[in-house]
Amino acid sequence: MSRQAGPRVPRWAAVHALWAGADFERYFRWRRDREGDPFFVRFPGFGAVLFTGTNSGARELFRAPIDILRPPHPNPIEPLVGSASLILAEDGRHRRERTLLAPAFHRDRIRRYGSIIRDATLDELRGHGSTPPWRPGTRVDARAAARSITLRVILTAVFGVDDPARRAEYTAAVGAFLTAFSGPLLLVPALRHGAFGYAPWDRFVAARARLDELISADIARRRGAGETGADILDMLLHSRYEDGTAISDDDLRDQLRTLLVAGHETTATSLVWALFRLHRQPHTLRRLRAELDDAGPGFDPGEQARLPYLDAVCQETLRLHPPVPIVLRRLTGPFALRGVDLAAGDTMGISLPLLHSDPEVWAEPERFRPERFLERRYGPFEFAPYGGGHRRCVGASLADHELRIVLATLLTHVVLAPSPRYARGRIPVAVPHNIATGPHAGITFDVVSECPRTATRM
Ligand code: HEM
């Protein structure tokens, strides 16, 4: 890495890492304000990464030649997703796996999942998920509810699981698996060793084995019985690579585990932030409610997902709170990012909170103002909550659809108020939760009333 001129790699790496871990967004803003863009950040066990948070930097990174780009290595989430995961795949293998997976997430196909998403939300409101029935006077934990809804959507859309007993097995297994891979194991690879069944790593390995048992049993059942369904697993079982071969069971299991991990916490976090921001800003909430009321209670969920102000609210939420805040690429050849020369083996990245608050692009970047998305279209190098280039999030259409329909369903069925602790004061800090970052505290809401037009449907 040529670092004679330009940005310097900070000393006191551990101090920087601690600060970045405690308040990632503030740390990155501080570095930008102090040193300009780009700048190096050092991650323990990983090395220095050159970060940019500007439109021109994002353009350069996303348009870099694909043949010199790899995913970061070592990747802290490898134990979660598995070595065959699309997230870790390189080169031709990435192309092959992506060609197989991407059609299952195509926008036209995703539209069919509208009623699955609405039903999952209605069931949560009725108390059939992880929160009690949302009746007036109840206090609900938004994170628990959002996770339960998004997990159910993935289980139904991807695995075709609609039997409540099977769903409960999966929900328990996924919960144990993600909880077992908590902060220390994610951040400190040295802890990833067993100790006669008593170490955190042992608990994680056991939880992963339990989840894999469920996934493998579903794959075997589908293959054995030649069963077909309208879900994504079915599509993957019947898809073929260019050479005519089918995906192996082991690879399919890693891809399915990836979809579970990548697809539920990220969307859940965004839902919590959207509810939080809306309820801190009554005029924004009023405008959204008016749009939903005009559309009427029986509105088709797919149509609902296209409402312009709802769309703007979801985009503004992803702008201010991108659940995956950094996008990384490892280089296998020389490349210059914003004039800084990098060599093979170096890693470069985009800080999405910086990109989404670049003063050259965003007026009053700290404000939650969905109207900005009605006034102007933002390009893929200005607004990139799903990353970009050849590795852009494969589940982006599903996530977008889900965010809009869950939000619309909640807001047309209940009137909420943030519990007093969250009604005013500081915005909670975003901290890492497995693959995503989210508010450090579980934000709670009080159910004020049911919406008169939809109350009988609950
Ligand atoms: C609000 C929700 C979500 C956000 C913000 C999000 C964000 C991201 C980001 C930033 C990346 C990295 C892109 C890059 O490197 O350029 C990514 C990759 C990925 N996401 Fe998502 N994601 C979300 C939901 C989902 C869902 C619902 C699924 C699937 C069910 C999914 C599956 C994946 C996969 C498989 C990759 C790896 C793609 C590749 O390397 O080719 N994500 N996501």
Boltz pocket constraint, residues with backbone or C-beta under 6 A from the ligand:
constraints:
  - pocket:
      binder: B
      contacts: [[A, 86], [A, 87], [A, 88], [A, 98], [A, 154], [A, 258], [A, 259], [A, 260], [A, 262], [A, 263], [A, 264], [A, 266], [A, 267], [A, 270], [A, 322], [A, 323], [A, 324], [A, 326], [A, 327], [A, 328], [A, 384], [A, 385], [A, 386], [A, 387], [A, 388], [A, 389], [A, 390], [A, 391], [A, 392], [A, 393], [A, 394], [A, 395], [A, 396], [A, 398], [A, 399]]
      max_distance: 6.0
